[in-house]
Amino acid sequence: MESEQVEPDPFNRNCGSRQILDRIGDRWSVLVVLTLADGSRRYSELATRIDGISQKMLTQTLRGLERDGLVTRTVHASIPPRVDYALTDLGRNLLDLVAGLESWATTHLAEVEAARARYDAR
């Protein structure tokens, strides 16, 4: 008997697409993907570029992105060992969307801040 394929529905709490949205909507994931846009980076380069991220959160974010197939981790046999992170084809496919979010956020920052100030003044 053939099982029926169910269409993904992120509004359904049991749909796996929600986990994907959680991953790609996370600020740290967005910043890691943007940082890897120009090519591979070492862990320390990522940590330096992404101001405010803790070592624990960077490690968790990289592991999650790697698990989801968006980032590759390459260990080089050297002393000390060198580890590089890079976007996969799937990660590069996501890059345009993430870059659009970054562009929107920076373009509309003043408007959002003004709206917050108006709201908070009420």
C-alpha positions in Angstrom: 0.0 0.0 0.0 1.4 3.4 -1.0 1.5 6.1 1.6 0.0 9.5 0.7 2.4 12.4 0.6 1.3 15.3 2.7 2.0 18.8 1.6 4.2 20.8 4.1 2.1 23.2 6.2 4.1 25.5 8.5 0.9 26.4 10.3 0.6 22.8 11.5 2.6 22.4 14.7 3.8 19.0 13.7 5.2 20.0 10.3 9.0 19.8 9.9 9.0 23.1 8.0 8.5 24.9 11.3 11.9 23.7 12.5 13.4 25.0 9.2 11.8 28.4 9.8 13.1 28.4 13.4 16.6 27.8 12.1 16.6 30.3 9.2 14.7 32.9 11.2 17.1 32.8 14.1 19.3 36.0 14.3 22.5 34.1 14.8 21.8 31.8 11.9 21.1 34.8 9.7 24.4 36.5 10.8 26.4 33.3 10.2 25.0 32.8 6.7 25.7 36.5 5.9 29.2 36.2 7.2 29.9 33.1 5.1 28.5 34.9 1.9 32.0 35.7 0.6 33.5 32.3 1.3 34.7 30.0 4.0 35.7 31.3 7.4 37.4 30.0 10.5 35.5 29.7 13.8 37.5 32.6 15.2 36.7 34.8 12.2 33.0 34.1 12.7 33.3 34.9 16.4 35.1 38.2 15.7 32.7 39.3 13.0 29.5 38.5 14.8 29.6 40.9 17.8 27.8 39.7 20.9 27.6 36.0 20.1 28.8 33.7 22.8 31.1 30.7 22.1 28.4 28.3 23.1 25.8 30.0 20.8 28.1 30.1 17.9 28.9 26.4 18.3 25.2 25.5 18.6 24.3 27.6 15.6 27.1 26.1 13.4 26.1 22.6 14.4 22.4 23.3 13.6 23.3 24.8 10.2 25.6 21.9 9.5 22.9 19.4 10.5 20.3 21.1 8.3 22.8 20.9 5.3 23.3 24.7 5.0 27.0 24.8 6.2 29.9 22.4 5.8 32.6 22.0 8.4 36.1 21.1 7.0 38.9 20.0 9.4 42.4 20.5 8.0 45.2 18.2 9.2 47.6 20.9 10.5 49.1 21.8 13.9 47.1 23.4 15.4 44.1 21.8 13.6 42.3 24.3 11.4 38.5 24.1 10.9 36.7 26.1 8.2 33.0 26.7 7.7 31.4 27.4 4.4 27.9 27.6 2.8 26.7 24.5 0.9 24.7 24.9 -2.3 21.6 24.9 -0.2 23.0 27.5 2.1 24.0 29.7 -0.9 20.4 29.3 -2.2 19.2 30.7 1.2 21.7 33.6 1.0 19.6 35.9 -1.3 16.6 35.7 1.1 18.8 36.4 4.2 20.5 39.2 2.4 17.1 40.7 1.6 16.2 40.6 5.3 19.4 42.3 6.2 18.8 45.0 3.6 15.2 45.5 4.7 16.3 45.8 8.4 19.0 48.3 7.7 16.9 50.3 5.2 14.0 50.6 7.6 15.8 50.9 10.9 15.0 54.5 11.5 11.3 53.9 10.7 11.1 51.0 13.1 12.9 52.9 15.9 10.5 55.8 15.4 7.5 53.5 15.6 8.9 52.0 18.8 9.4 55.4 20.3 5.8 56.4 19.5 4.5 53.1 20.9 6.5 53.4 24.1 5.4 57.0 24.6 1.8 56.0 24.8 
